[in-house]
Amino acid sequence: MSTERVAVELAKGVNGLEKIILRETRGSSAEVYLYGGHVTSWKNEHGEELLFVSSKALFKPPKAIRGGIPLCFPQFSNLGPLEPHGFARNKFWSIDTDPPAFPTNSSSKAHIDLILKPSEEDVKIWPHSYEFRLRVALGPGGDLMLTSRIRNTNSDGKPFTFTFAYHTYFSVSDISEVRVEGLETHDYLDNLQNRERFTEQGDAITFEGEVDKIYLSTPTKIAILDHEKKRTFVLRKDGLPDAVVWNPWDKKAKAMADFGDDEYKHMLCVEAAAIEKPITLKPGEEWRGRQELSAVPSSYCSGQLDPQRVLQGS
């Protein structure tokens, strides 16, 4: 009997919801639920979980899954008339059996292509026709890659406009031991102060209370340093100029039914996004937004990572 790992497997997840398990030959893995096109797990070759999913997450439609990587489309947060973060994360996606050629990740056998199209009910809420294609892939080094392709398929000649985010929840040892590098000196909108615009001060972002900021025109690479685990997440992005940083802290954690009271200590959202300048597509036009996540050992000196190596390296 062959002991080769199955690269792609369809399985039953929580509450019988269908999920796809991706396995890379060196041992890393990922899980993607068809509900929401939602990545809920990303493990390294040692089996360590790198994403945070709340122990109280409700895997019950129409509620979004709390944690992992929710897809915010066609609206981020409450920046528009739709439900917060849009509806893509609350819909059942289909496996795309005939995906277009993807220029990246083609060497990985551990990938899955999903597609979302509007139902008749959806069109009543957002009167546009579209195809949202998502590829989730594991690279040979265990990197997790998400590529979204959104196409306007309106037959009435009308363009549509949207905002977007990969709402990634990273698993961290202790939020007080975490710092984010790559966003210093950048402008941000502070959601805790009526989205007033400020400029980030200091060498790196650290956490001592609730944070909910939209950083604007950010670099293509951001580092999340976990001092206690001596691990650095590197987020690379393309087509997504903005970056959201969020931690609810204690009061808001207690107010969320699907979030443990103390779980804010063990998660941090850093989200590749397109928010400040919404994307407009004419019929036939396509937008592409890509996020690649990697987890690397940190080499610390006095508790600090050499940012040159991570942020300016390959």
N, C-alpha and C positions, 0 to 999 in steps of 0.2 A: 504494500500500500504506500502511495506517495505521501511524503511528509511536507511537501511544498505548501507554503501558505497560500490560501486562496486570496487573490488580490482584491476581488470585489465580491461581496456576499450580501444578498437581500435577507433580512431577518426581521423578527418581531421585537419591538422595543417595549417601553413602558406603556401600559394600558392597551397593548396590542397594536400600537401604531407602528407602521412599517418604517424600517431604517435600513440604510446601506452601511456596511462595515468595509472600510478600506484598510488593507494591510500592505505594508512595504516589506520587502524581503529582509531587511536588517532588523525588523521588529517594531517599528513605529506603526501607529494605527490612527484611524479617525472614524467617527460615526456621524452620519447625516440622516436626519429624519425627513421623510417626504412632506410631513406637516411643517410648513414654513420654509422648506429648503434649508433646514436649520442644522448647522454643525453643532453637535452636543458633546463631542469628545475629541481630544487630540492628545495622544500619548507618545512619549519618546520610546527609544529602543529598550529602555529599562522598565517600561510599563508605567511610568509616572504620568499622572494626568496634568496637563498643562493649561487646560481651560477650566473655568469655574462654572459649575451649575449648582444652583441652590438645592439644598436638601429638601426644601419645601416647594420646588418647582412643580407646577401643575401641567402634566402632559394631557390636558383636556381641552380640545377645541371648544370655543374659539379663542381661549386664552393663549397668549404667546408663552413660549417656554422661557423661564427665567434663567438666563445664563447661556454659555456657549457663544455662538455667533448669530444673533438675530439679524435679518436683512431689513433695513429701513427703506421702504419704497412704497409709493412715490412721494412720501413726505417724511422729513425728519422732524421728530418731536411734534410740537403743536404749531409749526410754522406753515399753517395752511388750514383749509376747511375740513380735512379728513381726520380720522381717529389718529391719536399720537403715534408716530412712527409708521403710519401707513398700514396697508393691509397685506403686503407680501408675506409677512411672518405669521399670518393667521390663515393662510390658504394651503390647500393640499396641492403639492407640485406633482408633476409626472416625470418619469424617467424619459429622457430625450433619446429616442432610438436612432435618430438620424441627425446628429449635431453637425454644424458646419465645422470646417477645419479650424482648430485653435493653433495659433502660431507658437504658443508656449506650452510647456508641460507635456508635450507629445510623447516624450520618452517614458513617461510613467504609466505602468499598467494599473497602478492603484489610483484610478480616478473614476468619477461618475459625472454624467451630464444630466442636469435636470432642466425642466422648462415649466414656465407659468404663463398661461394665457387667461384673459378675463372671461368670466362666465357672464350670462345675461344679467344676473344680479349685480355683479361687479360693475358693469357698465352704467347701472343706475347711480352708483356711488361716484364713480370716476368715468366720465363718458368718453373713453378712449380705447382704441384697440392697440395691443402691444404684444410683443414676444419677449419674455425675460428668460434668457438662457444663463444657467449657472454651471460652471465646471468646478468641482472640488477635487484636488489632486494632492497626493503625497509624493514628495521628491525623494531621491535616493538617500539624502541625508536626514530625512524625517521632516523636512520643511512642509508646511501646510499652505497650499496655494488656492485662492478663490478668484475666479475670473467671472465677472458678470458682463453680459452683453444684452443691452436693452434696445429693441427696435420699435419704431413707430410703424404700425401696420394699419393706421386709419385709412379708410377708403373715401373719406369726405374731404380730404385735402388739408385737414386741420393739424397744426403742430400741437405738441403737448410739452409741458414743463414739469420737471420733478427735482426733488432733492433726494439724497441717498447717503446711507452709511452702513458699513460693516460694524455692528455694535458689539465688538469683541470683548468678552469678559476673560481676563487673564487670571489664572490661579497664582496667588502669591502667599508667601509664608506669613507675613505681618505687614500691613499697609504702612506702618511707621518705619519699616526698614526698606521701603521702596523709593526709588527716585526715577524720574523720567528725564531723559536727555535728548536734545534735538529741537526743543520748542522754545528754549530761552531766547529772549529779545523779540519774540514774535507777538503780534497783536492777537487779542482774543476777545470774544464776547462772553461776559460773565452771566450765565443764566440765573445766578442767585442775586444779581443786581440789575434786573430788567434788561438783560442783554446789553448792558453798557460796555463800551469798548475800552480796553486797557492794553498796556504793553507789559509782557512778562518780564519780571526782574529776576536777578540772581543767576547762578550757574546751572541750576537744575531744579526740577519741580519735586518737592517733597510734600508729605501729607500729614496734616495735624487736625483736619476737620473736613466737613463736606466740601466737595469740589464738583463743579459742573460748568465746564468751559468749552467753548468752541474756538480753537486756534485756527488762524486764517493764513492762507498761502504758506503752508508748512513744507519742510523738506520731504524728499521721497523716502527718507529713512529716519525712524525714531527708535530709541532704545529704552527699554524698561528694565531697570536693574533691581534684582532682588538680593539684597545683601546677605540675608540669612541663608538662603539656598545657594548662594554663589552662582546664580543663574541670571543670564541676561536674555530677554526676549528682544529680537530685532524685528521690527515691522517695516516692510518695504511696500510702497504703494505707487500706483500709476493711474492717472486719470482722476485722482481724488485729492484735490489741493488742501482740504481742511483736515483737522484732527480734533476729535472730541475726547476730553479727559473727564471721567466721572467716577465718583465714589459717594454713595448716599450718606455715609456715616451713621451714627447710632439712632438718631431720632427718626429719620426717614426709613431706616432699615426696619425699625419696630412697627412702622405704619404700613409696611407692605406685607400682605397676607402670604405671598409666595416667596418670602425671603426671611431667612433666620435672623434673629435679633443681633447676633454677634458676627454674622457672616461677612459684614462689610470689612472686617479685619483681614479677610483672606481673598479679596478680589480687587481688581482694578480694571475699569473699562478704558481702553485707548482705542479710538475708533477712526479708521480711515473713512473720510466723508467728502461729499460735495454739497455744501450748504449755502455759503455766502452768495455764490453766484449759481443759481439754479440752472440745470441743463435743459435746453430746449431742442427737441428733435422734430424735424419736418417728416412727413410720410416718407418711408423708405430709408431714413437715416438711422444710424446705429451708434450708440455710445458704449464704451467699454471701460470698466473700472476693475483694477486688479489689486489684490492684497496678498503678500507673501509673508508668512510668519516663520521664524526660526528661533530655536532656543539653544544658546551656547553657554559653556562654562565661563564665568567671570573671573578675571584675574584682578584682585583688589590690591590696592596700595593705600594704607590709611583709610580704608573703607570706600575708596573711590575707584571707579573704573576709568581706564584711559579712554576718553571719548574719541580720541583720534582713531584708535584701532577699530572700534565698533562702527562709529558713524561715518568715517571716511574710508573704511575698508570696503572690500567687495561685498 
